[in-house]
Amino acid sequence: MNKNIIRILCAMLALLVIASAAALAATETKTYKTYEPLDAQYHTVIEETWVYPIVNGKAGSGKPASDNSLGSGKPSGSNSYKELHTFENGVCIHCGYASETFTNAMGIVLVKGMPAADVLKQVVNAIPAGSDKAFVDVTVDAGDNLLGLVENNGAQANFIPALAAFPAQTVDGVPSNVVTLTYTDAQGKPVVENYAFSTADATLVKLY
């Protein structure tokens, strides 16, 4: 056979091999999330990355990404972490966790397990301007300190020591600090509300 023909055939075969290898090497990755309830405040987010081969422009059957470079076969695309619930009407929109809800005199809906920073900010902001709001059953300094945190968007971590100055009680079996708030509502009626927050993490235990 002519040497030139042999060379051409070899070149064509090499191109076919390269094209086939390129087609096999083409992949698409997708990351999926699943959610598992953890407690009243958090759920666990589980992320998993899958790899899909692209054949003739279409995705084939996929499989979890794995760390083949280590020869372990351990999924490298898996990751998990804690995340706060996102509640709507007392149910987390991601994991479906249903928590107890409370409604205060201003119509603010609060969810058990909410951070004190979020609870008190919503409540205080809803009180009508000019209302004589006050924290009672606590020293003036402690009340002013807590109100300052609320009005200045203080971090949740700062609420734990601030709430420690408020009366300690066990509410529904949970060691709590109870914040008693007085104010007048939109109709000018006096309101007294008790907000119990867990001493462990300053999350809402109960409104009564």
C-alpha positions in Angstrom: 0.0 0.0 0.0 1.2 3.5 -0.8 3.0 5.0 2.2 1.1 8.3 1.7 -2.2 6.5 1.8 -1.1 4.7 5.0 -0.1 8.1 6.5 -3.4 9.6 5.6 -5.3 6.7 7.1 -3.3 6.8 10.3 -3.9 10.6 10.5 -7.7 10.0 10.0 -7.7 7.3 12.6 -5.9 9.5 15.1 -8.4 12.3 14.5 -11.2 9.8 15.1 -9.6 8.7 18.3 -9.1 12.3 19.5 -12.7 13.2 18.6 -14.0 10.1 20.4 -11.9 10.9 23.4 -13.1 14.5 23.4 -16.7 13.4 23.1 -16.3 11.0 26.1 -14.4 13.7 28.1 -17.2 16.2 27.8 -19.2 16.4 31.0 -21.8 18.5 32.8 -22.0 18.9 36.5 -25.0 19.7 38.6 -25.3 20.3 42.4 -28.4 19.3 44.3 -29.5 20.3 47.7 -31.6 18.3 50.2 -32.7 19.5 53.7 -33.1 17.6 56.9 -34.6 19.2 60.1 -32.1 19.5 62.9 -33.9 21.5 65.7 -36.3 24.4 66.2 -33.8 26.9 64.8 -31.7 25.0 62.2 -31.8 22.4 59.5 -29.0 20.6 57.8 -28.3 21.3 54.1 -26.7 18.5 52.2 -25.2 19.3 48.8 -24.2 16.7 46.3 -22.5 17.2 43.0 -23.3 14.8 40.1 -21.4 14.4 36.8 -23.2 13.7 33.6 -21.3 12.6 30.4 -22.3 14.5 27.3 -22.9 12.2 24.3 -23.9 13.7 21.0 -24.8 16.9 22.7 -27.1 15.2 25.3 -26.5 14.4 28.9 -26.3 10.7 29.8 -26.7 8.9 33.0 -25.0 10.7 35.9 -23.2 9.6 39.0 -21.9 11.4 42.1 -18.6 13.1 41.7 -15.8 11.1 43.3 -12.2 11.9 44.2 -10.6 9.4 41.9 -7.2 11.1 42.2 -6.9 9.7 45.8 -8.1 6.3 44.7 -10.7 6.3 47.5 -13.9 6.7 45.6 -15.0 9.1 48.3 -17.6 11.6 47.0 -15.8 14.9 46.6 -18.9 16.8 45.7 -20.7 16.1 49.0 -21.0 18.9 51.6 -23.2 19.5 54.5 -23.7 22.5 56.9 -26.2 24.1 59.3 -28.6 26.8 58.1 -31.3 28.8 59.9 -34.9 27.8 59.0 -36.8 30.2 56.7 -40.4 30.2 58.1 -43.6 31.1 56.4 -46.7 30.7 58.5 -44.7 28.6 61.0 -43.3 26.1 58.5 -39.8 26.1 57.0 -40.0 26.5 53.3 -36.9 24.3 52.8 -37.1 21.3 55.2 -40.8 21.5 56.2 -40.1 21.8 59.9 -43.3 23.1 61.7 -42.8 25.2 64.8 -45.1 26.7 67.3 -46.2 30.3 66.4 -47.3 33.2 68.6 -49.1 36.4 67.7 -48.6 39.5 69.8 -51.1 42.4 70.3 -49.8 44.2 67.2 -50.5 41.2 65.0 -46.8 40.3 64.7 -46.4 36.5 64.0 -43.4 35.1 65.8 -42.0 31.6 65.6 -40.6 29.5 68.4 -36.8 29.3 68.0 -36.5 32.8 66.4 -33.4 34.7 67.6 -34.1 37.5 70.1 -32.6 40.0 67.8 -35.2 39.3 65.2 -38.1 39.0 67.6 -37.5 42.2 69.5 -36.7 44.2 66.4 -40.1 43.2 64.8 -42.0 43.9 68.0 -40.4 47.2 68.9 -40.7 48.5 65.3 -44.4 47.7 65.2 -45.2 49.7 68.3 -46.9 53.0 67.4 -44.7 56.2 67.5 -45.2 58.0 70.8 -46.2 54.9 72.7 -44.8 54.7 76.2 -42.9 51.5 75.7 -40.8 50.1 78.5 -39.1 47.0 79.8 -40.3 46.3 83.3 -39.2 44.0 86.2 -35.6 44.9 85.5 -33.2 47.8 86.2 -33.4 50.9 84.0 -29.9 50.4 82.8 -30.6 46.8 81.7 -33.8 47.9 79.9 -32.0 50.8 78.2 -29.2 48.4 77.2 -31.6 46.0 75.6 -33.5 48.7 73.8 -30.3 50.1 72.5 -29.3 46.7 71.0 -32.7 46.5 69.3 -32.7 50.0 67.9 -29.1 49.7 66.6 -29.5 46.2 65.0 -27.2 44.5 67.5 -25.8 41.1 66.7 -27.6 38.1 68.2 -24.5 37.1 70.2 -24.8 40.4 72.1 -28.4 39.6 73.3 -27.3 36.6 75.4 -25.5 38.7 78.0 -28.0 41.5 77.7 -30.9 39.2 78.5 -29.1 37.6 81.4 -30.0 40.8 83.4 -33.7 39.9 83.1 -35.6 37.6 85.4 -34.7 33.9 85.1 -37.5 31.4 84.9 -38.1 27.9 83.6 -40.7 28.2 80.8 -42.1 25.0 79.2 -39.2 23.2 80.7 -36.6 25.5 79.2 -34.3 27.7 81.4 -35.2 31.2 80.2 -34.8 34.9 80.7 -38.2 36.6 80.6 -38.5 40.1 79.0 -41.7 41.9 80.1 -42.6 44.7 77.7 -45.3 47.3 78.2 -46.7 49.7 75.6 -49.9 51.1 74.3 -51.3 49.7 71.0 -52.8 51.6 68.0 -56.1 52.1 69.9 -54.3 53.5 73.0 -54.9 50.4 75.1 -52.2 49.3 77.5 -50.4 46.0 76.6 -48.2 43.8 78.8 -46.4 40.9 77.1 -43.8 38.4 78.3 -41.2 37.1 75.9 -39.3 34.1 77.2 -35.9 33.5 75.6 -33.6 30.5 76.1 -30.6 31.2 78.4 -28.5 29.0 76.1 -28.9 30.9 72.8 -31.4 33.7 73.3 -34.0 32.2 71.0 -37.7 32.5 71.6 -39.3 29.9 73.8 -42.7 31.4 74.4 -44.8 34.6 74.2 -47.5 34.9 76.9 
